[in-house]
Amino acid sequence: MIPVGDYPNPRSPQWTTRILVGLNVLVFVLITLPLGRPVDAGDLGNPRTRKQILDMWRVRMEAEGRKLSPGDRYYDEVPSGFLQRLSKYDLVVDRYGYKPGRPDWLALFSCMFLHANFLHLFSNMLMLWIFGDNVEARLGRFGYIVAYLVTGVVATLSFALTASKSLVPLVGASGAISGVLGFYLIWFPRNQIRVLILYFYFLFIHVRAIWVLGIYLLIQNVVPFLLEARGGGGGVAHGAHIGGFVAGMIGALLFNMVRGRATVPHPLPHVERRPAPWSRTRSRPVPGAAADAFRTAVHMGRMKEAAQDFSRLVTEGGPPPRPEDVFAVGRWLYENGFASDAAAVFRYYIKSYARGDDLDRVYLGLGVLLGRRLAQPVAAREHLLAAIDLARDATVAAKAREELAALG
């Protein structure tokens, strides 16, 4: 199961998230890749670098259960096999990765922008790209970068609590990204996460964020953390992920206490099935996909797209849309000069929502369209009279009487 997207999303691009992704990629391209070559004689000739390599070798031996003493053969001489596997980037990681046994304030922040390999970078940046924009839109640019760095620091220190004497450097943005996920879980638990499942089909399952993030926290981190003797076993810093996630949740709750809770939509889950390249089975229509796309487009203000999705919804069928969404699309069509389309949407509303909150305004709008734009004065009069009968607002009734007088 691979998360590949989420919705609804903010209406405008969130640049802090994009900049953070760009910085991590830039560090990987400009530092990680060029320094991936093995250490050479020049490195060994530098006394400071040679001391660093000796320290790394001694830490390696201690991790394997053998502590070197001054009398050992390899206490001051590193085996050639270890040197051949050591890259220049390993020296950077050892210097700027965070080591709980030798805490360093610079490494506390620099470790967030270093990654072990491309897969490590890709998985972290994918999660940040998917979940970061919604959190940034709620926090604002400055608040978001502060929250990102603070939860990243908390994640690193949480790892340090579980491996306080470790000299193995911790690198990666996953602790800070876990903090972002903690914010997301509190604020957007009902958002839909688009998850890709590869089998004989490409299955895109749209499930609530609370399930995806719950699996990430409990199954992928808490359970392995409890099964391991230390939080960083297996090359994954589960302690850092848990600490960052909890810090993000606490930060979201504190933000709610100060600013109040945000109103979020409740998009409907569904499944998309597409044939894999090795499968000859044809794809089938996705029940409910049009309704879900319509609701998302309305919420995000993409009304032209919502009008197209509404047309598809009427044709394909599916769960009935919310009356306020239908009215919003009809009003947008009305205000932008699409008279026939607006009239069709208003008729759908009248037929489908006999007790809708906007029924009086729908009758009024349809009456105005029929009288002014579509040359149907008789039908216009009937709808304007209905608007007067159903009017919940005096202005609606007054406008309907004005239009009746204009009809003569």
N, C-alpha and C positions, 0 to 999 in steps of 0.2 A: 504494500500500500504506500503510494508516493503522493503526498499533497502537491498539487500543481496550481492551485489558485483558491481564491475565496471571493465571496460577494455577500452583501453589497460592499462597494468600495467608495472612498471619497470622490467627490465630483472633480476635484482638481488634483494634479500631480503633487505628491509629497516629496519635496526635494531633499530633505534631510536623510530620509531612508535611502534615496538614490545615491546621495553623496557618500554615505557610510558603505554601501555596497561597492561604489567606485573606489573608495580608499582601500578597502580590503583587496579588491582585484588588482589595484595598482601596486600595492606592496608585494603581492604574489608575482606579478609580471616583472617588476623592476628589481626585486630582491631575491625572492625564493627561487625563481627559475635561473637567473644568471649565476647564483651561488650554489647551484646544485652539483657542481663538479667537485671531485675529491680534493682534499688538502694536498699541498705540494711542499717542496723543500723550502720555499720562501716562507711558508707559514711556520714550519718547524724552526726556522732560523730566528724567528721573532721570539724573544724570551717570554713576553707576556702571553703570546698565543700558545707557546709550548707548555707553559704552566697551566693554562686553561685546558689543554688537551690531556695533560696528566691528571688534572682534577676530574675530568669527565671519565677517564679510564678507571680511576679509583672508585668513583660513584658506581660505574658499571659493575665492578667486581663486588662491591658491597650489596648491590641489588641482587646479585647472584649468590649471596651468602658467604662471600669471602672478603674479609677486610685485609687490605694490604698493610704491611708494617715496613719500616725503613730497611729491614734486613732482607725483604723479599726481592727476587730478581727483577720483577717488573714494577717495583715501587717508583723508580726514576726512569724507566724505559718502557715505552708503549709498544706492544706487539705490532708487527706489520699488518697482521690480519685486521686489527681494529682500525688502524690508520686507513687501510684501503676502503673500509666501509664508512669512513667519516668524511662528510662533505663540508664545504665552507659554510653552507647554510646551517649545519648542525652547530657550528660555533656561534652563529647569530642567535639561534634558538636558546643555546645555553646561556648567552649573555642577556637577552631581552625577554626570555620566558620567565615566568614566575616560579621560584623555587621556595616552598614553605620553609625549608631548613635554612635558607639564606634570604630572608625577605628583603625586597628592594622596591622602593616606591615607584621608580621609573618602570620597572618590569610589571608592576601592578596594572599599569595602563597599556604598556607596549605589547604585552602578551595577547591582548584582545585583537590585534591586527596581524598576528602571525598564524600561519596554518601549516600543517605537516605536509600536505600534498593537495593535488587538485580536487580529489573527491571530498576531502575535508572542507576545503573552501566552498565547493559547489553546494554541498548539503546545507552548510550554514547560511550562505547567501540566498539560497532558495527559500529557506524559512523566513529570513529577514525580509525578503522581497514580498512574500505572501502576506505576512502578518504585520509588518511594520507600518504600512501606510495608514491603516485605520487607527492605530495607537497614536501615531504622529498627529493625525487630524484632530484627535481629542486633546492631546497635551499641548499642541503648538510646537513650533520648531525648537525653541530654546528649552522648553520643558522636556521635550522628547530626547534631546541629546543629553541633558542632565540625567534623565531617568535611565537612558542606555548605559552611560558610564557608571552611574552609581550602582545599578543592579549588576553590572559586570564586575565591579570591585567586590561587591557583597558575594557574588558567586565564587570569585577567586579565593576570598578569605574563608568561605564555607568549605572549599576544598582543602585549604590549609588546616582547618580544624580536624579534618579526617586523616590528614597525612602530614602532621606538623613537622616531622623531621626529614621529610622527603627532599632530595636534591635533584629529582627528575623534573625538568622544567615543564610547566603547564602553558600551553598555547591554544589559541582558538577563540572565536567570537561567540561560541555556543553558550557561555555563561550569561553574557549580556543579552543574547537573543532569547534565552530562556526567560529572562526578565521581561522582555517584550511579550512573550507568550503568556506570562502571568497577568500582565495588564489586559491582554486580549481576552483571556478567559473570563475575567470579572466583567468587562464592559461589553463584550460581543459573544456571549455563549451560544446564541441562537443563529449567528451567522453561518452560512453554508460553506463548507470546505470541499473543494473539488478534489477528490482522491482518485488517482489512477491505479487500476489493478490490471496487471498483464497476465493473460492466460491465452485461450484461443480467441478471446475478444479483448479489445480495449474497453474496459469498463470504467466509466467516469461516474463514481458514486458521490452524490452530493449529500453530505451528512453534517450535522450540527457541530460547531466548533468544540462544544463541551466534550463530545466523544473523542474527537481527534486529539485534543490537548490532554484529555484525561488519560488516554492510552500512552501518550508521550511521557506524562509525568509518572504514572503509576507503573505501567508495564515496562517501559523502556528505561526508567531511572530508579524509582523507589525499590522495585523488586530486585534488580541487579545489585543495588547498593546494599540492601539487607543481606543478600546472599554472599557478598564479598567481605573479606576481612577489612578492607579499606576502600574508601570512596573512589579511588582512581584506578582500581584494578582493571585489567583487560585493556588498558590504553584509553579508556573512556572515563572522564572525570564526572561520574554520576553525582558526587557530592556538590560539585559546582553547578550542575544543571538544576538540582533540587533547590539549592540556596538561591540562585538567581530567579527561579520560578516563584518561589515563596516571596521573595523581595518584591517582585513585580505585582503579585496579588495584593500584598500589603499596601504598596504604593497606590494601586488603583482604588482600594477602599478608602485610603486617606484622601485622595483626590475627590472622591465622591462626597466625603464629609464636608469638604470645603466648597466645591463647585456644584454639588448636586448630581444626581444620576442623569445619564443621557438616555433619550428615547431612541431605541433601536428597532429596526424592522424584524419581522419573523418570517423570512423566506422559507418556502416549502422545499423539503428534500426530495430528490428523485434520482434516477439512474439513467445514464447515457450508455448505450452499448454500440461500439463501433467495431467492425471486423479487423482483426489483426492481419498483417501482411500475409501470414501463412494460412489464413482461414478463407474459405470460399463462401462462407455464409454471408448473406446480405444483411445489412443493418436494418433494424426495425424502428418505427417511430417511437419516440420516448413519451409515454403518457405523462401529462402534466408539465412537460418542458416549456410549452408556450405560455402557460399560466405563470409559471415561475419566472420566466424571462420578462413577462409583462410587468409583474409586480416589482422586480428589481429595477427595470428601466424607469418606472414611475418614481420609485424612491430616490433614484440617483438624478432625477431631473432630465433624463434623456427622452423627451416627450416624442420626438419624431420616431425614435426607435420603439417607444412604447406603443405608438399608434400602429406600427407595422406588426408588433407582437400581438396586439389586440385583434387585428385582422386574422392572424394565424390561429389565435386562440378560438375565435368564433368558427373558423373552418375545421380545425382539428379536434376541438372539444377539450375537455379537461376540467379541473376544479374551477368553480365559479370565482371570478375575481372579486375583490372588495368593491362595494359601490362607490366609495370615495375615490378609488383609483380610476374607475370608469368615468366618473364625473370630471376628474382632473384632465384626462385625455380629451374628452368631449369639449371642455372649456378651452384647452389649448388649440384644438382644431378650429373652434369658433373664432377665437381671437386672432388666428393667423390666416383667416380667409378661406379655409377648406369647408365650405358650406355643406356640400353633400355628405362628406365624411362625418362632419360634426353632427348633422341631422341623423345619420345612421347610428352613431354612438348614443345619442340622446334617446332614440327609439328603443335601442337595446336596454338602456337604463330603465325606461318606463315599463318595458315588458318584464324585466327581471327583478326589479326592486320596487314593489308596490308601496313599501313603507320606508323607502330610502330617505335619509336626512336631507338630501339635496333635491328631492323630487319637485318641489315648487320651482326652483331655479332651472331645473331641466325642462319643465314645461314652458317656462318663460323663454329660455334660450331657443327651444325648438319652434315656439310660436314666432319669435322674431326672425329666425332663419326662413321659415315657410312664408312669412309675409313679405319680407324685404328682399330676399335673395332667390328664393325658389318659386315664386309666383304661384303660391297655393293659399289664397286668402281664406277660403272656407276652413281648411284644416288649421290654418294659423289661428283663426278666431276660436276654434274649439280648444286649442292648447293654451291660449292666453286666458280663457275663462277658467280652465282647470288650474292654471297658475294662481289666479285670484282666489279660488276656492281652497287651495292647499297652502296658501301663503303663510309662512311663519314669521315673515318680516314685512313690515309695512312698506318698505321700499320695493319689495318684489311685487306686491299688489299694485302700487302706484305706477311702476314701470309697465306692468301688463295693461292697466287701463289706458295709459298713454299710447301704447302700441295699438290697442283696440280703436282708439279715437283716430289714429292715423290711417287705419284700414277703412274707416268711413262706414 
